[in-house]
Amino acid sequence: MSALLRAGTLAATLTIASVVSGCTASVADGDEVAGDEADESGGEQSLGKADSSSSDELLAARRALAAKFEQPALTDAEAEEVLGRYSHIDTGHEVPRVLLERALFYYDLNLELLENPRFVTVIDFSQHSSKRRLYLVDMESGELERHVVAHGSGSDPDDDGIPSSFSNLNNSHQSSLGFYLTAETYSGKWGLSLKLDGLSETNSDARPRAIVMHGASYVVDGKSKQGRSWGCPAIPMPDRDAVITQLKAGSLIYAERAEH
């Protein structure tokens, strides 16, 4: 029996159709920043708080789920055994190896907690924003897709395209590093969007911070530098529906820097 068949023990994903993200900010007509520098760093006003009717209950449930995830502590022999089970993954060696191995170790240990074990996503924030630094890995076929992805304006105050600082603090407008679990989808300013729960100490407040994956007009494959979000991993609008549909409802995302 393959490792993937051990998944699926978790209850059905909670769904909130109308949750609103602080990252997907609202602007009046004509207030969008235009051109190659367009981003969400110019003081746009938030759409408002998340739906309070069930947000507290949902937050508690998601925190309880996140607490079940464990960090791997493997011997060299155990690590080799795990990697051997996933030797079909990324045979073209496109994903930074150190990040891929960490993601595979974490994935393997926590597999039974993943409702959607089909996909693992790795984001390498050591790369410039013009690069396709989001790696979406199909754990069955071993194949991958690459996409450009934005980082937070607070992580790149000089707007040079490379994030230099990261935070778990609200209103920091910084990206957060660590492991994430994808959750429910909703429709926000940028249309179809995907809620994320932080599984690491460095991103544990992702949900209350409204850090989500969404499409954005300021993220365009081929640009010399992507626009910046308020901390959300924003992706190109043409990629939004396909990527979010694959990753929603319990897949693993790992955001880090390859040199660390």
C-alpha positions in Angstrom: 0.0 0.0 0.0 1.4 3.4 -0.9 2.0 6.0 1.7 -0.6 8.3 0.2 -3.4 5.7 0.9 -2.8 6.2 4.7 -4.3 9.7 4.5 -7.9 10.7 4.9 -8.6 10.2 8.6 -9.5 13.9 9.2 -13.0 15.2 9.4 -14.4 17.2 6.4 -13.0 20.6 5.9 -14.8 23.5 7.5 -16.1 26.0 5.0 -16.7 29.7 5.3 -17.9 31.2 2.0 -17.7 34.8 3.1 -14.5 35.2 5.1 -12.6 38.3 4.2 -8.9 38.7 4.2 -6.9 41.6 5.5 -4.4 40.9 2.7 -7.0 41.2 0.0 -7.5 44.9 0.7 -10.2 47.1 -0.8 -9.7 50.2 -2.9 -12.1 52.6 -4.5 -12.4 52.7 -8.3 -9.3 54.3 -9.8 -7.2 53.9 -6.6 -5.3 50.8 -7.8 -1.6 51.5 -8.2 -0.7 51.2 -11.9 2.2 49.9 -13.8 5.2 47.6 -12.9 5.2 48.8 -9.3 1.6 47.9 -8.5 1.2 46.2 -5.2 -0.7 46.3 -1.9 1.8 48.5 -0.1 0.3 51.9 -0.6 -2.1 52.1 2.3 -5.2 50.4 0.9 -8.0 50.0 3.5 -9.0 46.6 4.8 -12.4 45.2 3.8 -13.1 44.6 7.4 -13.0 41.8 10.0 -13.6 38.2 9.2 -17.1 36.9 9.8 -17.4 36.9 13.6 -20.4 34.6 13.7 -18.1 31.5 13.6 -14.5 32.9 13.4 -13.7 32.2 17.1 -15.0 28.6 16.9 -13.2 28.0 13.6 -9.9 29.5 14.9 -10.0 27.2 17.9 -10.7 24.2 15.8 -7.9 25.0 13.4 -5.4 25.7 16.2 -6.3 22.3 17.7 -5.6 20.6 14.4 -2.3 22.5 13.9 -1.2 21.4 17.4 -1.3 17.7 16.2 1.5 18.2 13.7 5.0 17.2 14.7 8.5 18.2 13.7 10.6 15.3 12.4 13.7 14.3 14.3 15.3 11.6 12.1 18.5 9.7 12.2 20.6 9.6 9.0 19.3 6.1 8.3 15.7 7.1 8.9 16.1 10.1 6.6 17.5 8.0 3.8 14.5 5.6 4.2 12.1 8.5 3.9 13.8 9.9 0.8 13.8 6.5 -0.7 10.0 6.4 -0.6 9.8 9.6 -2.6 12.6 9.0 -5.1 10.1 9.7 -7.9 9.7 13.3 -6.8 11.3 16.0 -8.8 13.7 13.8 -10.8 14.7 16.9 -12.7 16.1 18.5 -9.5 14.3 21.8 -9.9 13.3 22.3 -6.3 16.1 23.5 -4.0 17.2 20.2 -2.4 17.4 21.3 1.2 13.8 22.7 1.1 12.4 19.7 -0.7 13.9 17.2 1.8 12.6 19.2 4.8 9.2 19.2 3.2 9.3 15.5 2.5 10.3 14.7 6.1 7.5 16.8 7.5 5.0 15.4 5.0 5.9 11.8 5.7 5.7 12.2 9.5 2.3 14.0 9.4 0.8 12.3 6.4 -2.3 10.9 8.2 -3.3 14.5 9.2 -3.3 15.7 5.6 -6.7 15.6 3.9 -5.2 16.5 0.6 -1.9 14.6 0.4 -1.8 14.7 -3.4 0.2 18.0 -3.5 3.1 19.6 -1.6 4.1 23.2 -2.3 7.6 24.7 -1.6 8.2 28.4 -1.8 11.9 29.6 -1.9 12.0 33.2 -0.6 15.7 33.4 -1.2 15.0 33.9 -4.9 14.1 37.2 -6.6 10.3 37.7 -7.1 10.8 37.6 -10.9 11.7 33.9 -10.6 9.2 31.0 -10.5 10.0 30.3 -6.9 6.7 28.5 -6.0 7.1 24.8 -6.7 3.8 22.8 -6.7 4.7 19.1 -6.5 2.4 16.2 -7.4 3.2 13.5 -4.9 1.7 10.8 -7.0 3.4 11.5 -10.4 6.4 13.3 -9.0 6.0 16.1 -11.5 5.9 19.7 -10.6 4.7 23.1 -11.7 6.5 26.4 -11.1 4.8 29.8 -10.5 5.8 33.3 -9.6 4.6 34.4 -6.2 4.6 37.7 -4.3 6.0 38.4 -0.8 4.9 41.0 1.7 5.8 44.7 1.4 7.1 44.7 5.0 9.5 41.9 4.1 11.0 44.0 1.2 10.9 47.6 2.3 13.4 48.6 -0.3 11.3 47.0 -3.0 14.3 45.3 -4.6 12.5 42.0 -5.3 14.1 39.9 -2.5 12.5 39.6 0.9 15.0 40.3 3.7 12.8 40.0 6.9 9.9 37.9 8.0 7.4 38.2 10.8 4.4 36.5 12.5 3.1 39.8 13.8 -0.2 41.3 12.8 0.0 44.5 10.7 3.7 43.8 9.9 2.8 43.2 6.2 5.6 40.7 6.2 5.6 37.2 4.9 6.0 34.4 7.4 8.3 31.3 7.0 7.4 27.8 8.0 4.9 25.0 7.2 1.3 25.8 6.4 -1.9 23.7 6.0 -4.3 24.8 3.4 -7.9 25.1 4.4 -11.2 26.5 3.0 -11.8 28.7 0.0 -13.8 31.9 -0.2 -14.4 34.7 -2.6 -12.7 38.0 -1.8 -11.5 41.1 -3.6 -9.3 39.0 -5.8 -12.0 36.3 -6.3 -11.2 32.7 -5.4 -8.9 32.7 -2.3 -7.5 30.1 0.0 -7.2 30.2 3.7 -4.0 29.0 5.4 -3.2 27.8 8.9 0.4 28.2 10.2 1.9 25.0 11.6 5.2 26.5 12.8 6.0 29.0 15.6 7.1 31.4 12.9 3.7 31.5 11.2 1.2 30.4 13.9 -0.9 33.5 13.5 -1.4 33.2 9.7 -5.2 32.7 10.1 -5.9 35.7 12.5 -3.5 37.8 10.3 -5.7 36.8 7.3 -2.6 35.5 5.4 -4.2 33.7 2.4 -3.3 32.5 -1.1 -5.0 34.6 -3.8 -4.5 35.9 -7.3 -3.4 39.4 -7.9 -3.1 41.7 -10.9 0.3 42.9 -9.7 1.8 39.3 -10.0 2.5 38.5 -13.6 4.8 35.8 -14.9 7.6 37.4 -16.9 7.7 40.7 -15.0 11.1 42.0 -14.0 9.8 42.4 -10.4 6.5 41.4 -8.9 4.3 43.7 -6.8 4.2 43.1 -3.0 1.3 41.9 -0.9 0.5 42.5 2.7 2.1 39.2 3.5 0.0 36.9 1.4 1.6 34.5 -1.2 -0.2 36.1 -4.1 0.0 34.4 -7.5 -0.9 35.4 -11.1 -4.6 35.7 -11.8 -4.5 33.3 -14.7 -3.0 30.6 -12.4 -5.3 31.3 -9.5 -8.2 28.9 -10.0 -6.1 25.9 -11.1 -3.6 26.2 -8.3 -6.1 26.9 -5.5 -8.3 24.0 -6.7 -5.4 21.6 -6.4 -4.1 22.8 -3.1 -7.3 23.5 -1.1 -8.6 21.4 1.8 -5.6 20.1 3.6 -2.4 20.1 1.6 1.1 21.2 2.8 2.9 24.4 2.0 6.5 25.1 3.1 7.9 28.6 2.8 11.6 29.1 3.5 14.9 30.4 2.2 17.2 27.9 0.5 20.4 29.3 2.0 19.2 28.6 5.6 
